[in-house]
Amino acid sequence: MPGFGMAYGFAWAYLGLVVLIPLAAVALYASSLGPARFMQIATEPRTFAALKVSFGLSLLAAALNAVFGLLIAWALTRYRFPGRRLLDAAVDLPFALPTAVAGIALSAIYAPNGWIGALLPFRVAFTPLGIFIALVFIGLPFVVRTLQPVMADLDRELEEASATLGATRAATVFRVVLPTLLPALLTGFALAFARAVGEYGSVIFIAGNIPYVSEIAPLLIIMRLEEFDYAGATAIATVMLALSFALLFAVNLLESWSRRRLGHAR
């Protein structure tokens, strides 16, 4: 294609300036600690607990968003009902709402004396469950908006052919529709997970920030920076970077495999 060389070079230059160079600087600064000191910081019980909270709850929230995001995208794409436009606009609310405002609102609602928290027999705010709810809130739009255009372009003739051949509605959904949507669903899952694992503003107000219980890794990095322990902060950030890259790489491999399988099936 004409102009490919210039576009390719510009893409790499822009990616390098915005993404690769800053990430390389973080890893380079962390390497100045030396292997022993780096491993000591990375394997500290408090660091391990914070990473477990951040990554574990992010994966659970992304998985839940994949399920309910699929249902919401299906309803918005396939059906016409009163309030559809309002629901469609509400999906984008976490995009437009400042994260700090979202955190304060969720804390007020799910606090022990809040509108919802007062009705529940268990605590939500200031617990890992509160973190989970905040991560679900900020990650849902990524799944819905990733799936919607794919569902809109889905060939209805495939479903009609499946029904003509005698397949039940459930068989059509699980054997025809879902395999077609799987690559987009995995993409939405990856985006929701990536958004959740680094979330700070909406989580910090509802988490409670109790060490070993509800303390997230981004908060631990901020605390190290406030203590002027830049090497320790970059060490934790490097561990988060490596874990995030490994998980996203695995999701991308699975997505690529599902696309190839879908292509062979067609």
C-alpha positions in Angstrom: 0.0 0.0 0.0 1.3 3.5 -0.8 2.6 5.3 2.3 3.0 2.1 4.3 6.6 2.8 5.2 5.9 6.2 6.6 2.8 5.1 8.5 4.7 2.1 9.9 7.6 4.2 11.0 5.3 6.9 12.6 3.4 4.2 14.4 6.5 2.7 16.0 7.9 6.2 16.8 4.7 7.3 18.5 4.4 3.9 20.4 8.0 4.2 21.5 7.6 7.8 22.8 4.3 7.2 24.6 4.6 3.6 25.8 7.8 1.8 25.3 10.3 4.4 26.5 8.5 5.2 29.8 8.0 1.5 30.6 11.7 0.8 29.8 12.7 3.6 32.1 10.6 2.0 34.9 12.3 -1.4 34.4 15.7 0.2 34.1 15.3 2.1 37.3 14.1 -1.0 39.1 17.2 -2.9 37.8 19.4 -0.5 39.7 18.3 -2.2 42.9 20.1 -5.4 42.1 18.5 -8.8 41.9 18.6 -9.5 45.7 17.0 -6.2 46.7 14.5 -6.4 43.9 13.4 -9.9 44.9 13.2 -8.8 48.6 10.8 -6.0 47.7 8.8 -8.1 45.3 8.3 -11.0 47.7 7.6 -9.0 50.8 4.4 -10.3 52.4 2.7 -6.9 52.2 3.6 -6.5 48.5 2.5 -10.0 47.8 -0.9 -9.5 49.5 -1.5 -6.2 47.7 -0.7 -7.8 44.3 -3.0 -10.7 45.2 -5.8 -8.3 45.9 -5.3 -6.2 42.8 -4.9 -9.1 40.3 -7.3 -11.5 41.9 -10.2 -9.1 42.2 -9.4 -7.7 38.7 -9.7 -11.1 37.1 -12.9 -11.8 39.0 -14.4 -8.5 38.0 -13.4 -8.9 34.4 -14.9 -12.4 34.3 -18.2 -11.1 35.8 -18.2 -8.2 33.3 -17.7 -10.6 30.4 -20.9 -12.4 31.4 -23.2 -9.5 32.1 -21.6 -7.3 29.5 -22.5 -10.0 26.9 -26.1 -10.0 28.2 -26.4 -6.2 28.1 -24.8 -5.9 24.7 -27.2 -8.6 23.4 -30.3 -6.8 24.8 -29.2 -3.4 23.4 -28.4 -4.9 20.0 -31.2 -7.4 19.4 -34.2 -5.8 21.2 -36.2 -2.5 21.1 -37.8 -1.6 24.5 -38.8 1.5 26.5 -35.7 3.1 28.1 -33.3 1.4 25.7 -31.5 4.7 24.9 -31.3 5.6 28.6 -29.7 2.2 29.3 -27.3 2.6 26.3 -26.2 6.0 27.7 -25.9 4.7 31.2 -23.3 2.1 30.0 -20.9 5.0 29.2 -21.3 6.6 32.6 -18.1 5.1 34.1 -16.2 6.5 31.1 -17.5 10.1 31.8 -17.6 10.0 35.6 -14.3 11.0 37.3 -13.0 8.0 39.2 -12.8 9.9 42.5 -16.5 10.8 42.2 -17.3 7.2 41.4 -15.4 6.0 44.5 -17.1 8.5 46.8 -20.6 7.6 45.4 -20.0 3.9 45.8 -18.7 4.4 49.3 -21.7 6.4 50.3 -24.1 3.9 48.8 -22.5 0.7 50.2 -21.3 2.1 53.6 -23.0 0.5 56.6 -25.4 3.4 56.9 -25.8 3.9 53.1 -28.8 3.3 51.0 -27.8 -0.2 50.0 -25.3 -1.1 52.7 -27.8 -0.5 55.5 -30.1 -3.2 54.0 -27.4 -5.9 53.6 -26.5 -8.3 56.4 -22.8 -8.0 55.6 -20.3 -5.3 55.1 -19.4 -4.2 51.5 -17.6 -0.8 51.8 -14.1 -1.0 53.2 -13.7 -4.7 52.4 -12.4 -6.6 49.3 -16.0 -6.9 48.2 -16.2 -3.2 47.9 -13.1 -3.2 45.7 -14.7 -5.9 43.6 -17.8 -3.8 43.1 -15.8 -0.7 42.1 -13.8 -2.7 39.6 -17.0 -4.2 38.1 -18.4 -0.6 37.8 -15.4 0.8 35.9 -14.8 -2.2 33.7 -18.3 -3.0 32.3 -18.4 -0.5 29.5 -15.3 -2.0 27.9 -17.0 -5.4 27.4 -20.3 -3.9 26.2 -18.8 -1.5 23.7 -16.4 -4.1 22.3 -19.2 -6.6 21.7 -21.9 -4.3 20.4 -20.5 -3.6 16.9 -19.7 -7.3 16.4 -23.2 -8.3 17.4 -24.7 -5.7 15.1 -22.7 -7.2 12.2 -23.5 -10.8 13.1 -25.1 -12.6 10.2 -28.7 -13.6 11.1 -28.7 -16.1 8.3 -26.4 -18.4 10.4 -29.0 -18.5 13.2 -31.8 -19.1 10.7 -29.9 -21.9 9.1 -29.2 -23.5 12.5 -32.9 -23.3 13.3 -33.8 -24.8 9.9 -31.5 -27.7 10.6 -33.4 -28.5 13.8 -31.2 -26.9 16.4 -32.8 -25.6 19.5 -32.4 -21.9 20.5 -29.9 -22.9 23.2 -27.8 -25.0 20.8 -27.8 -22.1 18.3 -26.6 -19.7 20.9 -23.8 -21.9 22.3 -22.7 -23.5 19.0 -23.2 -20.7 16.5 -23.5 -17.3 18.2 -21.0 -17.6 21.1 -18.1 -19.0 19.0 -18.4 -16.1 16.7 -18.5 -13.6 19.5 -15.6 -15.2 21.5 -12.7 -13.2 20.0 -14.5 -9.9 20.8 -15.5 -11.2 24.2 -11.9 -12.0 25.0 -10.9 -8.6 23.9 -13.5 -7.0 26.1 -12.3 -9.2 29.0 -8.7 -8.1 28.4 -9.6 -4.4 28.3 -11.7 -4.7 31.5 -8.9 -6.5 33.3 -6.3 -4.0 32.2 -8.5 -1.1 33.3 -9.2 -2.7 36.7 -5.7 -3.8 37.6 -4.4 -0.3 37.6 -7.4 1.5 39.0 -6.8 3.8 41.9 -9.3 6.7 42.1 -12.6 4.8 42.5 -11.1 2.0 44.6 -9.2 4.0 47.2 -12.3 5.4 48.8 -14.2 2.1 49.1 -11.3 -0.2 49.8 -10.6 0.6 53.4 -6.9 0.3 52.7 -6.2 -2.3 55.4 -2.7 -3.9 54.9 -2.9 -7.6 54.0 -6.7 -7.3 53.6 -7.9 -4.6 51.3 -4.8 -2.8 50.2 -4.2 -2.6 46.5 -0.9 -2.5 44.7 -1.3 1.0 43.2 -1.8 2.4 46.7 1.4 0.7 47.8 3.3 2.3 45.0 1.9 5.7 46.0 2.9 5.2 49.6 6.5 4.3 48.5 6.6 7.5 46.4 5.4 9.6 49.3 8.2 8.1 51.4 10.7 9.0 48.6 11.4 5.3 48.1 11.5 5.6 44.3 13.4 2.4 43.8 10.9 0.4 45.9 8.0 2.0 44.0 9.5 1.2 40.6 10.2 -2.4 41.8 6.5 -3.0 42.6 5.5 -1.2 39.4 7.8 -3.5 37.4 6.3 -6.6 39.0 2.8 -5.3 38.1 4.0 -4.6 34.6 5.4 -8.1 34.1 2.3 -9.8 35.5 0.0 -7.7 33.4 2.0 -8.3 30.3 2.0 -12.1 30.9 -1.8 -12.2 31.5 -2.6 -10.0 28.5 -0.3 -12.0 26.3 -2.0 -15.2 27.3 -5.4 -13.6 26.6 -4.2 -12.4 23.2 -2.9 -15.9 22.3 -6.3 -17.4 23.2 -8.0 -14.7 21.2 -5.8 -15.4 18.2 -6.5 -19.1 18.5 -10.2 -18.6 18.7 -10.1 -16.4 15.5 -8.2 -19.0 13.6 -10.6 -21.7 14.8 -13.5 -19.6 13.7 -11.9 -19.0 10.3 -11.4 -22.7 9.8 -14.9 -23.4 10.8 -16.2 -21.0 8.2 
